[in-house]
Amino acid sequence: MGSDFDVLGPHRVWDAVAAEDPHLLLLAGGMIDAGDTIDGQLLRALYAKVDAVAPLGAIRDSTWTLGTWNDGEFACRGCGS
């Protein structure tokens, strides 16, 4: 899952994922859209919103979860290029 996850909802997809009783949840980048920021406080705030999504939290609490990120989530896009 990923691709600029909308933390404001709706979150119907997580109910469908939970219904499948997954053995693994792979979060493949794009969980937030931070633009071109390197502001650590902003990044923490955006991830806190993701963590507050109850259906996703329930899956993460009961399922092995692996995640990765892209440059827009970790720092600014194209930094150093």
N, C-alpha and C positions, 0 to 999 in steps of 0.2 A: 504494500500500500504506500501511497505517497502522492506526489504530484500536486503540490500546493494545497494541502489539506486545509479546509475551511473550518477554523476552530469555532466559528459562530454557528455552525450547523446548517442544515439538519444532519443528523448522524445515523441515518438509517442503515448505512453500509455496515456499521459495526454490529448491529443486531443480526444481519445476515451472516457475517463472519462468525459470530458467536454460535449461531445455530448449527454451523458445520463442525463444531467442536475441534478446532484446529490443534495440531501438534506443534506448530511453529507459526509465529507471526514475523514476517520479514518486512520491515519498514525501509523502503528502498529510496530514501531521499525525497526531497520536496515536501517535507512535513510542515515547513513554515515558509513564508515569503517575506524575507527581511530586506529585500531590495539590495542595495549596495552598501550596507552598513557593516562596520566593524565594532559597533557599539555593544559591548558585552551585556550591559543592562537591558538593552532592547531585546537582544537575543534570548536572555534568560526569561524576560517577560513573555515573549512569544511562546517559548517552550513550556512555560508554566500554564499558559492557556491550553496547550495540547494536553498536558498532564491532567487538567481539570475536566476533560471530556470523560464523563463517567462510563459510558459503554466501552470506550477504548481502554480505560483503566482496568475494567473488569476482565477484559481479555488478557491484558498484559499481566495481571495478577495470577492468572491461571494457565498461562501458555508460555513456553519458551519464546523469547523475543530477541530478535537481532535487528540492528539498525545500522544504517550508513547515512551519509549526508552528501549534499553537493556543495559547491563553493558558495552558493547563495545562502546556505544555512550556517556555514562555519565561519565565513568572512565575506568580503565583498567579491562579487563575480569578476573573474578575470584578473584578480590582484596578482601582480608579479609578472603579468604577460606583456 
